């Protein structure tokens, strides 16, 4: 049996207020995380947004944008993340992988 090293999450959108939108801060809802205390385990974990491109590079059309969980957002299990390159708006509502490394336990 193959062990899975990630938990699924959903990119919900950018951190925003009434007038401004911070496109470098992404809101991620992690599966089965429903309160602020549950998010502590995921602080500093790596996040991967995997997508398909048309042009193959090194024989693969899959690409990855890497990010990191930075802090919680609210009390319902949503976390903030920063990615090396900002996620595109077409990625809203799409799946991301929250890796279970680096481990702090």
Backbone atoms as SQL, in Angstrom:
CREATE TABLE atoms (id INTEGER PRIMARY KEY, chain TEXT, resi INTEGER, resn TEXT, atom TEXT, x REAL, y REAL, z REAL);
INSERT INTO atoms VALUES
  (1, 'A', 1, 'UNK', 'N', 0.838, -1.186, 0.000),
  (2, 'A', 1, 'UNK', 'CA', 0.000, 0.000, 0.000),
  (3, 'A', 1, 'UNK', 'C', 0.877, 1.242, 0.000),
  (4, 'A', 2, 'UNK', 'N', 0.512, 2.192, -0.809),
  (5, 'A', 2, 'UNK', 'CA', 1.295, 3.412, -0.954),
  (6, 'A', 2, 'UNK', 'C', 0.801, 4.463, 0.039),
  (7, 'A', 3, 'UNK', 'N', 1.725, 5.043, 0.806),
  (8, 'A', 3, 'UNK', 'CA', 1.354, 6.075, 1.783),
  (9, 'A', 3, 'UNK', 'C', 1.212, 7.414, 1.068),
  (10, 'A', 4, 'UNK', 'N', 0.184, 8.156, 1.431),
  (11, 'A', 4, 'UNK', 'CA', -0.048, 9.454, 0.819),
  (12, 'A', 4, 'UNK', 'C', 0.559, 10.530, 1.707),
  (13, 'A', 5, 'UNK', 'N', 1.380, 11.390, 1.131),
  (14, 'A', 5, 'UNK', 'CA', 2.094, 12.403, 1.905),
  (15, 'A', 5, 'UNK', 'C', 1.442, 13.770, 1.828),
  (16, 'A', 6, 'UNK', 'N', 0.159, 13.812, 1.467),
  (17, 'A', 6, 'UNK', 'CA', -0.497, 15.109, 1.393),
  (18, 'A', 6, 'UNK', 'C', -1.949, 14.993, 1.800),
  (19, 'A', 7, 'UNK', 'N', -2.512, 16.155, 2.136),
  (20, 'A', 7, 'UNK', 'CA', -3.928, 16.288, 2.449),
  (21, 'A', 7, 'UNK', 'C', -4.498, 17.250, 1.422),
  (22, 'A', 8, 'UNK', 'N', -5.705, 16.987, 0.944),
  (23, 'A', 8, 'UNK', 'CA', -6.304, 17.864, -0.047),
  (24, 'A', 8, 'UNK', 'C', -6.823, 19.148, 0.590),
  (25, 'A', 9, 'UNK', 'N', -6.775, 20.202, -0.178),
  (26, 'A', 9, 'UNK', 'CA', -7.326, 21.488, 0.229),
  (27, 'A', 9, 'UNK', 'C', -7.919, 22.175, -0.979),
  (28, 'A', 10, 'UNK', 'N', -8.599, 23.293, -0.746),
  (29, 'A', 10, 'UNK', 'CA', -9.210, 24.057, -1.829),
  (30, 'A', 10, 'UNK', 'C', -8.751, 25.506, -1.719),
  (31, 'A', 11, 'UNK', 'N', -8.320, 26.067, -2.845),
  (32, 'A', 11, 'UNK', 'CA', -7.965, 27.491, -2.897),
  (33, 'A', 11, 'UNK', 'C', -9.263, 28.283, -2.998),
  (34, 'A', 12, 'UNK', 'N', -9.595, 29.000, -1.910),
  (35, 'A', 12, 'UNK', 'CA', -10.874, 29.702, -1.836),
  (36, 'A', 12, 'UNK', 'C', -10.829, 31.092, -2.457),
  (37, 'A', 13, 'UNK', 'N', -9.668, 31.719, -2.438),
  (38, 'A', 13, 'UNK', 'CA', -9.562, 33.073, -2.969),
  (39, 'A', 13, 'UNK', 'C', -8.422, 33.788, -2.288),
  (40, 'A', 14, 'UNK', 'N', -8.370, 35.095, -2.493),
  (41, 'A', 14, 'UNK', 'CA', -7.322, 35.916, -1.905),
  (42, 'A', 14, 'UNK', 'C', -7.838, 36.573, -0.626),
  (43, 'A', 15, 'UNK', 'N', -6.895, 36.944, 0.255),
  (44, 'A', 15, 'UNK', 'CA', -7.292, 37.704, 1.433),
  (45, 'A', 15, 'UNK', 'C', -7.737, 39.073, 0.951),
  (46, 'A', 16, 'UNK', 'N', -8.889, 39.535, 1.441),
  (47, 'A', 16, 'UNK', 'CA', -9.404, 40.802, 0.936),
  (48, 'A', 16, 'UNK', 'C', -10.244, 41.509, 1.975),
  (49, 'A', 17, 'UNK', 'N', -10.428, 42.791, 1.719),
  (50, 'A', 17, 'UNK', 'CA', -11.321, 43.613, 2.512),
  (51, 'A', 17, 'UNK', 'C', -12.395, 44.163, 1.592),
  (52, 'A', 18, 'UNK', 'N', -13.035, 45.233, 2.025),
  (53, 'A', 18, 'UNK', 'CA', -14.082, 45.827, 1.196),
  (54, 'A', 18, 'UNK', 'C', -13.516, 46.483, -0.057),
  (55, 'A', 19, 'UNK', 'N', -12.327, 47.072, 0.062),
  (56, 'A', 19, 'UNK', 'CA', -11.807, 47.875, -1.051),
  (57, 'A', 19, 'UNK', 'C', -10.548, 47.305, -1.682),
  (58, 'A', 20, 'UNK', 'N', -9.810, 46.468, -0.943),
  (59, 'A', 20, 'UNK', 'CA', -8.534, 45.977, -1.459),
  (60, 'A', 20, 'UNK', 'C', -8.502, 44.459, -1.450),
  (61, 'A', 21, 'UNK', 'N', -7.688, 43.914, -2.340),
  (62, 'A', 21, 'UNK', 'CA', -7.501, 42.475, -2.434),
  (63, 'A', 21, 'UNK', 'C', -6.003, 42.208, -2.423),
  (64, 'A', 22, 'UNK', 'N', -5.538, 41.356, -1.515),
  (65, 'A', 22, 'UNK', 'CA', -4.119, 41.047, -1.395),
  (66, 'A', 22, 'UNK', 'C', -3.851, 39.754, -2.170),
  (67, 'A', 23, 'UNK', 'N', -3.424, 39.900, -3.408),
  (68, 'A', 23, 'UNK', 'CA', -3.279, 38.737, -4.281),
  (69, 'A', 23, 'UNK', 'C', -2.051, 37.908, -3.951),
  (70, 'A', 24, 'UNK', 'N', -1.217, 38.358, -3.011),
  (71, 'A', 24, 'UNK', 'CA', -0.074, 37.542, -2.607),
  (72, 'A', 24, 'UNK', 'C', -0.379, 36.723, -1.355),
  (73, 'A', 25, 'UNK', 'N', -1.610, 36.808, -0.835),
  (74, 'A', 25, 'UNK', 'CA', -2.013, 36.026, 0.326),
  (75, 'A', 25, 'UNK', 'C', -3.254, 35.221, -0.059),
  (76, 'A', 26, 'UNK', 'N', -3.107, 33.897, -0.023),
  (77, 'A', 26, 'UNK', 'CA', -4.130, 32.991, -0.514),
  (78, 'A', 26, 'UNK', 'C', -4.824, 32.308, 0.648),
  (79, 'A', 27, 'UNK', 'N', -6.130, 32.105, 0.538),
  (80, 'A', 27, 'UNK', 'CA', -6.906, 31.417, 1.568),
  (81, 'A', 27, 'UNK', 'C', -7.140, 29.984, 1.120),
  (82, 'A', 28, 'UNK', 'N', -6.749, 29.040, 1.982),
  (83, 'A', 28, 'UNK', 'CA', -6.831, 27.619, 1.675),
  (84, 'A', 28, 'UNK', 'C', -7.704, 26.948, 2.735),
  (85, 'A', 29, 'UNK', 'N', -8.711, 26.213, 2.299),
  (86, 'A', 29, 'UNK', 'CA', -9.536, 25.411, 3.205),
  (87, 'A', 29, 'UNK', 'C', -9.032, 23.976, 3.133),
  (88, 'A', 30, 'UNK', 'N', -8.515, 23.465, 4.258),
  (89, 'A', 30, 'UNK', 'CA', -7.947, 22.122, 4.319),
  (90, 'A', 30, 'UNK', 'C', -9.035, 21.140, 4.742),
  (91, 'A', 31, 'UNK', 'N', -9.043, 19.979, 4.104),
  (92, 'A', 31, 'UNK', 'CA', -10.030, 18.944, 4.409),
  (93, 'A', 31, 'UNK', 'C', -9.953, 18.494, 5.860),
  (94, 'A', 32, 'UNK', 'N', -11.108, 18.340, 6.502),
  (95, 'A', 32, 'UNK', 'CA', -11.237, 17.842, 7.873),
  (96, 'A', 32, 'UNK', 'C', -10.565, 18.730, 8.919),
  (97, 'A', 33, 'UNK', 'N', -10.337, 20.000, 8.609),
  (98, 'A', 33, 'UNK', 'CA', -9.830, 20.968, 9.580),
  (99, 'A', 33, 'UNK', 'C', -10.952, 21.971, 9.795),
  (100, 'A', 34, 'UNK', 'N', -11.513, 21.984, 11.002),
  (101, 'A', 34, 'UNK', 'CA', -12.721, 22.765, 11.235),
  (102, 'A', 34, 'UNK', 'C', -12.600, 23.815, 12.323),
  (103, 'A', 35, 'UNK', 'N', -11.451, 23.946, 12.968),
  (104, 'A', 35, 'UNK', 'CA', -11.305, 24.979, 13.994),
  (105, 'A', 35, 'UNK', 'C', -9.869, 25.486, 13.996),
  (106, 'A', 36, 'UNK', 'N', -9.675, 26.601, 14.671),
  (107, 'A', 36, 'UNK', 'CA', -8.374, 27.264, 14.674),
  (108, 'A', 36, 'UNK', 'C', -7.296, 26.385, 15.298),
  (109, 'A', 37, 'UNK', 'N', -7.644, 25.638, 16.353),
  (110, 'A', 37, 'UNK', 'CA', -6.624, 24.819, 17.019),
  (111, 'A', 37, 'UNK', 'C', -6.120, 23.693, 16.119),
  (112, 'A', 38, 'UNK', 'N', -6.957, 23.222, 15.191),
  (113, 'A', 38, 'UNK', 'CA', -6.519, 22.180, 14.254),
  (114, 'A', 38, 'UNK', 'C', -5.510, 22.706, 13.241),
  (115, 'A', 39, 'UNK', 'N', -5.488, 24.003, 13.001),
  (116, 'A', 39, 'UNK', 'CA', -4.586, 24.554, 11.984),
  (117, 'A', 39, 'UNK', 'C', -3.144, 24.624, 12.471),
  (118, 'A', 40, 'UNK', 'N', -2.911, 24.514, 13.768),
  (119, 'A', 40, 'UNK', 'CA', -1.541, 24.624, 14.290),
  (120, 'A', 40, 'UNK', 'C', -0.616, 23.578, 13.692),
  (121, 'A', 41, 'UNK', 'N', -1.136, 22.373, 13.451),
  (122, 'A', 41, 'UNK', 'CA', -0.325, 21.296, 12.884),
  (123, 'A', 41, 'UNK', 'C', 0.196, 21.664, 11.500),
  (124, 'A', 42, 'UNK', 'N', -0.556, 22.446, 10.739),
  (125, 'A', 42, 'UNK', 'CA', -0.225, 22.734, 9.343),
  (126, 'A', 42, 'UNK', 'C', 0.643, 23.977, 9.158),
  (127, 'A', 43, 'UNK', 'N', 0.983, 24.689, 10.224),
  (128, 'A', 43, 'UNK', 'CA', 1.820, 25.874, 10.092),
  (129, 'A', 43, 'UNK', 'C', 3.196, 25.493, 9.533),
  (130, 'A', 44, 'UNK', 'N', 3.615, 26.176, 8.476),
  (131, 'A', 44, 'UNK', 'CA', 4.916, 25.926, 7.867),
  (132, 'A', 44, 'UNK', 'C', 4.936, 24.794, 6.857),
  (133, 'A', 45, 'UNK', 'N', 3.815, 24.088, 6.689),
  (134, 'A', 45, 'UNK', 'CA', 3.779, 22.982, 5.736),
  (135, 'A', 45, 'UNK', 'C', 3.765, 23.522, 4.303),
  (136, 'A', 46, 'UNK', 'N', 4.277, 22.713, 3.386),
  (137, 'A', 46, 'UNK', 'CA', 4.370, 23.107, 1.980),
  (138, 'A', 46, 'UNK', 'C', 3.048, 22.816, 1.281),
  (139, 'A', 47, 'UNK', 'N', 2.720, 23.651, 0.305),
  (140, 'A', 47, 'UNK', 'CA', 1.503, 23.483, -0.487),
  (141, 'A', 47, 'UNK', 'C', 1.902, 23.443, -1.956),
  (142, 'A', 48, 'UNK', 'N', 1.277, 22.543, -2.705),
  (143, 'A', 48, 'UNK', 'CA', 1.544, 22.426, -4.135),
  (144, 'A', 48, 'UNK', 'C', 0.244, 22.600, -4.906),
  (145, 'A', 49, 'UNK', 'N', 0.264, 23.521, -5.882),
  (146, 'A', 49, 'UNK', 'CA', -0.845, 23.661, -6.832),
  (147, 'A', 49, 'UNK', 'C', -0.372, 23.033, -8.134),
  (148, 'A', 50, 'UNK', 'N', -0.942, 21.897, -8.491),
  (149, 'A', 50, 'UNK', 'CA', -0.538, 21.149, -9.688),
  (150, 'A', 50, 'UNK', 'C', -1.546, 21.446, -10.791),
  (151, 'A', 51, 'UNK', 'N', -1.036, 21.807, -11.972),
  (152, 'A', 51, 'UNK', 'CA', -1.911, 22.115, -13.096),
  (153, 'A', 51, 'UNK', 'C', -1.298, 21.601, -14.386),
  (154, 'A', 52, 'UNK', 'N', -2.109, 21.556, -15.430),
  (155, 'A', 52, 'UNK', 'CA', -1.662, 21.075, -16.731),
  (156, 'A', 52, 'UNK', 'C', -1.425, 22.260, -17.650),
  (157, 'A', 53, 'UNK', 'N', -0.329, 22.211, -18.390),
  (158, 'A', 53, 'UNK', 'CA', -0.045, 23.212, -19.406),
  (159, 'A', 53, 'UNK', 'C', -0.067, 22.540, -20.775),
  (160, 'A', 54, 'UNK', 'N', -0.152, 23.334, -21.833),
  (161, 'A', 54, 'UNK', 'CA', -0.219, 22.758, -23.177),
  (162, 'A', 54, 'UNK', 'C', 1.148, 22.295, -23.672),
  (163, 'A', 55, 'UNK', 'N', 2.171, 23.097, -23.429),
  (164, 'A', 55, 'UNK', 'CA', 3.489, 22.795, -23.975),
  (165, 'A', 55, 'UNK', 'C', 4.264, 21.880, -23.018),
  (166, 'A', 56, 'UNK', 'N', 4.699, 20.705, -23.488),
  (167, 'A', 56, 'UNK', 'CA', 5.464, 19.817, -22.593),
  (168, 'A', 56, 'UNK', 'C', 6.879, 20.338, -22.368),
  (169, 'A', 57, 'UNK', 'N', 7.348, 20.213, -21.135),
  (170, 'A', 57, 'UNK', 'CA', 8.730, 20.526, -20.781),
  (171, 'A', 57, 'UNK', 'C', 9.303, 19.274, -20.134),
  (172, 'A', 58, 'UNK', 'N', 10.414, 18.792, -20.663),
  (173, 'A', 58, 'UNK', 'CA', 11.028, 17.537, -20.225),
  (174, 'A', 58, 'UNK', 'C', 10.032, 16.374, -20.306),
  (175, 'A', 59, 'UNK', 'N', 9.177, 16.380, -21.295),
  (176, 'A', 59, 'UNK', 'CA', 8.246, 15.293, -21.520),
  (177, 'A', 59, 'UNK', 'C', 7.005, 15.302, -20.656),
  (178, 'A', 60, 'UNK', 'N', 6.788, 16.344, -19.870),
  (179, 'A', 60, 'UNK', 'CA', 5.618, 16.392, -18.986),
  (180, 'A', 60, 'UNK', 'C', 4.869, 17.707, -19.174),
  (181, 'A', 61, 'UNK', 'N', 3.544, 17.615, -19.169),
  (182, 'A', 61, 'UNK', 'CA', 2.736, 18.824, -19.268),
  (183, 'A', 61, 'UNK', 'C', 2.254, 19.289, -17.891),
  (184, 'A', 62, 'UNK', 'N', 2.654, 18.590, -16.836),
  (185, 'A', 62, 'UNK', 'CA', 2.272, 18.984, -15.474),
  (186, 'A', 62, 'UNK', 'C', 3.231, 20.054, -14.958),
  (187, 'A', 63, 'UNK', 'N', 2.672, 21.040, -14.272),
  (188, 'A', 63, 'UNK', 'CA', 3.480, 22.094, -13.654),
  (189, 'A', 63, 'UNK', 'C', 3.038, 22.248, -12.204),
  (190, 'A', 64, 'UNK', 'N', 3.904, 22.818, -11.386),
  (191, 'A', 64, 'UNK', 'CA', 3.612, 22.977, -9.959),
  (192, 'A', 64, 'UNK', 'C', 4.013, 24.373, -9.517),
  (193, 'A', 65, 'UNK', 'N', 3.156, 25.004, -8.727),
  (194, 'A', 65, 'UNK', 'CA', 3.503, 26.244, -8.032),
  (195, 'A', 65, 'UNK', 'C', 3.549, 25.901, -6.551),
  (196, 'A', 66, 'UNK', 'N', 4.682, 26.164, -5.899),
  (197, 'A', 66, 'UNK', 'CA', 4.887, 25.807, -4.502),
  (198, 'A', 66, 'UNK', 'C', 4.613, 26.981, -3.588),
  (199, 'A', 67, 'UNK', 'N', 4.098, 26.678, -2.413),
  (200, 'A', 67, 'UNK', 'CA', 3.821, 27.696, -1.412),
  (201, 'A', 67, 'UNK', 'C', 3.999, 27.138, -0.014),
  (202, 'A', 68, 'UNK', 'N', 3.640, 27.964, 0.970),
  (203, 'A', 68, 'UNK', 'CA', 3.811, 27.581, 2.367),
  (204, 'A', 68, 'UNK', 'C', 2.679, 28.160, 3.195),
  (205, 'A', 69, 'UNK', 'N', 2.186, 27.376, 4.176),
  (206, 'A', 69, 'UNK', 'CA', 1.156, 27.851, 5.098),
  (207, 'A', 69, 'UNK', 'C', 1.805, 28.845, 6.053),
  (208, 'A', 70, 'UNK', 'N', 1.228, 30.048, 6.164),
  (209, 'A', 70, 'UNK', 'CA', 1.832, 31.079, 7.003),
  (210, 'A', 70, 'UNK', 'C', 1.107, 31.288, 8.327),
  (211, 'A', 71, 'UNK', 'N', -0.235, 31.246, 8.341),
  (212, 'A', 71, 'UNK', 'CA', -0.991, 31.438, 9.574),
  (213, 'A', 71, 'UNK', 'C', -2.447, 31.055, 9.362),
  (214, 'A', 72, 'UNK', 'N', -3.215, 31.068, 10.446),
  (215, 'A', 72, 'UNK', 'CA', -4.643, 30.762, 10.342),
  (216, 'A', 72, 'UNK', 'C', -5.384, 31.984, 9.825),
  (217, 'A', 73, 'UNK', 'N', -6.641, 31.789, 9.448),
  (218, 'A', 73, 'UNK', 'CA', -7.478, 32.893, 8.989),
  (219, 'A', 73, 'UNK', 'C', -8.879, 32.644, 9.523),
  (220, 'A', 74, 'UNK', 'N', -9.254, 33.361, 10.551),
  (221, 'A', 74, 'UNK', 'CA', -10.556, 33.162, 11.157),
  (222, 'A', 74, 'UNK', 'C', -10.565, 31.948, 12.068),
  (223, 'A', 75, 'UNK', 'N', -11.762, 31.508, 12.449),
  (224, 'A', 75, 'UNK', 'CA', -11.864, 30.426, 13.410),
  (225, 'A', 75, 'UNK', 'C', -12.405, 29.135, 12.846),
  (226, 'A', 76, 'UNK', 'N', -12.546, 29.023, 11.522),
  (227, 'A', 76, 'UNK', 'CA', -13.206, 27.840, 10.967),
  (228, 'A', 76, 'UNK', 'C', -12.273, 26.923, 10.182),
  (229, 'A', 77, 'UNK', 'N', -10.978, 26.976, 10.453),
  (230, 'A', 77, 'UNK', 'CA', -10.060, 26.034, 9.825),
  (231, 'A', 77, 'UNK', 'C', -9.463, 26.474, 8.512),
  (232, 'A', 78, 'UNK', 'N', -9.633, 27.725, 8.145),
  (233, 'A', 78, 'UNK', 'CA', -9.013, 28.243, 6.917),
  (234, 'A', 78, 'UNK', 'C', -7.623, 28.768, 7.269),
  (235, 'A', 79, 'UNK', 'N', -6.650, 28.555, 6.377),
  (236, 'A', 79, 'UNK', 'CA', -5.291, 29.048, 6.599),
  (237, 'A', 79, 'UNK', 'C', -4.900, 29.998, 5.478),
  (238, 'A', 80, 'UNK', 'N', -3.937, 30.857, 5.792),
  (239, 'A', 80, 'UNK', 'CA', -3.345, 31.735, 4.774),
  (240, 'A', 80, 'UNK', 'C', -2.081, 31.089, 4.262),
  (241, 'A', 81, 'UNK', 'N', -1.772, 31.323, 3.004),
  (242, 'A', 81, 'UNK', 'CA', -0.568, 30.764, 2.404),
  (243, 'A', 81, 'UNK', 'C', 0.053, 31.788, 1.471),
  (244, 'A', 82, 'UNK', 'N', 1.373, 31.674, 1.301),
  (245, 'A', 82, 'UNK', 'CA', 2.086, 32.480, 0.318),
  (246, 'A', 82, 'UNK', 'C', 2.749, 31.534, -0.657),
  (247, 'A', 83, 'UNK', 'N', 2.631, 31.822, -1.936),
  (248, 'A', 83, 'UNK', 'CA', 3.217, 31.006, -2.984),
  (249, 'A', 83, 'UNK', 'C', 4.380, 31.754, -3.625),
  (250, 'A', 84, 'UNK', 'N', 5.298, 31.001, -4.232),
  (251, 'A', 84, 'UNK', 'CA', 6.449, 31.626, -4.894),
  (252, 'A', 84, 'UNK', 'C', 6.002, 32.543, -6.016),
  (253, 'A', 85, 'UNK', 'N', 5.024, 32.073, -6.797),
  (254, 'A', 85, 'UNK', 'CA', 4.358, 32.897, -7.802),
  (255, 'A', 85, 'UNK', 'C', 2.880, 32.886, -7.435),
  (256, 'A', 86, 'UNK', 'N', 2.248, 34.039, -7.487),
  (257, 'A', 86, 'UNK', 'CA', 0.839, 34.113, -7.104),
  (258, 'A', 86, 'UNK', 'C', -0.001, 33.172, -7.953),
  (259, 'A', 87, 'UNK', 'N', -0.988, 32.546, -7.313),
  (260, 'A', 87, 'UNK', 'CA', -1.879, 31.658, -8.053),
  (261, 'A', 87, 'UNK', 'C', -2.782, 32.488, -8.952),
  (262, 'A', 88, 'UNK', 'N', -3.094, 31.984, -10.146),
  (263, 'A', 88, 'UNK', 'CA', -3.974, 32.726, -11.052),
  (264, 'A', 88, 'UNK', 'C', -5.420, 32.671, -10.566),
  (265, 'A', 89, 'UNK', 'N', -6.237, 33.640, -10.937),
  (266, 'A', 89, 'UNK', 'CA', -7.635, 33.642, -10.512),
  (267, 'A', 89, 'UNK', 'C', -8.421, 32.424, -10.998),
  (268, 'A', 90, 'UNK', 'N', -8.012, 31.818, -12.112),
  (269, 'A', 90, 'UNK', 'CA', -8.721, 30.623, -12.600),
  (270, 'A', 90, 'UNK', 'C', -8.520, 29.432, -11.680),
  (271, 'A', 91, 'UNK', 'N', -7.613, 29.539, -10.711),
  (272, 'A', 91, 'UNK', 'CA', -7.369, 28.446, -9.765),
  (273, 'A', 91, 'UNK', 'C', -8.323, 28.483, -8.579),
  (274, 'A', 92, 'UNK', 'N', -9.138, 29.533, -8.455),
  (275, 'A', 92, 'UNK', 'CA', -10.073, 29.612, -7.331),
  (276, 'A', 92, 'UNK', 'C', -11.061, 28.461, -7.390),
  (277, 'A', 93, 'UNK', 'N', -11.230, 27.789, -6.278),
  (278, 'A', 93, 'UNK', 'CA', -12.126, 26.643, -6.215),
  (279, 'A', 93, 'UNK', 'C', -11.475, 25.337, -6.608),
  (280, 'A', 94, 'UNK', 'N', -10.213, 25.378, -7.043),
  (281, 'A', 94, 'UNK', 'CA', -9.505, 24.171, -7.461),
  (282, 'A', 94, 'UNK', 'C', -8.762, 23.555, -6.282),
  (283, 'A', 95, 'UNK', 'N', -8.350, 22.308, -6.455),
  (284, 'A', 95, 'UNK', 'CA', -7.653, 21.554, -5.420),
  (285, 'A', 95, 'UNK', 'C', -6.184, 21.937, -5.322),
  (286, 'A', 96, 'UNK', 'N', -5.678, 21.937, -4.103),
  (287, 'A', 96, 'UNK', 'CA', -4.248, 22.061, -3.838),
  (288, 'A', 96, 'UNK', 'C', -3.864, 20.891, -2.934),
  (289, 'A', 97, 'UNK', 'N', -2.577, 20.594, -2.900),
  (290, 'A', 97, 'UNK', 'CA', -2.078, 19.533, -2.024),
  (291, 'A', 97, 'UNK', 'C', -1.310, 20.168, -0.878),
  (292, 'A', 98, 'UNK', 'N', -1.737, 19.888, 0.344),
  (293, 'A', 98, 'UNK', 'CA', -1.020, 20.360, 1.527),
  (294, 'A', 98, 'UNK', 'C', -0.133, 19.210, 1.966),
  (295, 'A', 99, 'UNK', 'N', 1.174, 19.359, 1.756),
  (296, 'A', 99, 'UNK', 'CA', 2.112, 18.284, 2.053),
  (297, 'A', 99, 'UNK', 'C', 2.281, 18.150, 3.568),
  (298, 'A', 100, 'UNK', 'N', 2.569, 16.962, 4.029),
  (299, 'A', 100, 'UNK', 'CA', 2.734, 16.719, 5.457),
  (300, 'A', 100, 'UNK', 'C', 4.203, 16.853, 5.881),
  (301, 'A', 101, 'UNK', 'N', 4.948, 17.648, 5.155),
  (302, 'A', 101, 'UNK', 'CA', 6.315, 17.963, 5.530),
  (303, 'A', 101, 'UNK', 'C', 6.564, 19.425, 5.265),
  (304, 'A', 102, 'UNK', 'N', 7.492, 20.105, 5.894),
  (305, 'A', 102, 'UNK', 'CA', 8.393, 19.609, 6.941),
  (306, 'A', 102, 'UNK', 'C', 7.638, 19.338, 8.233),
  (307, 'A', 103, 'UNK', 'N', 8.051, 18.293, 8.942),
  (308, 'A', 103, 'UNK', 'CA', 7.349, 17.883, 10.150),
  (309, 'A', 103, 'UNK', 'C', 7.981, 18.527, 11.384),
  (310, 'A', 104, 'UNK', 'N', 7.138, 18.925, 12.327),
  (311, 'A', 104, 'UNK', 'CA', 7.647, 19.517, 13.564),
  (312, 'A', 104, 'UNK', 'C', 7.474, 18.566, 14.748),
  (313, 'A', 105, 'UNK', 'N', 7.044, 17.338, 14.464),
  (314, 'A', 105, 'UNK', 'CA', 6.891, 16.369, 15.563),
  (315, 'A', 105, 'UNK', 'C', 7.859, 15.223, 15.408);
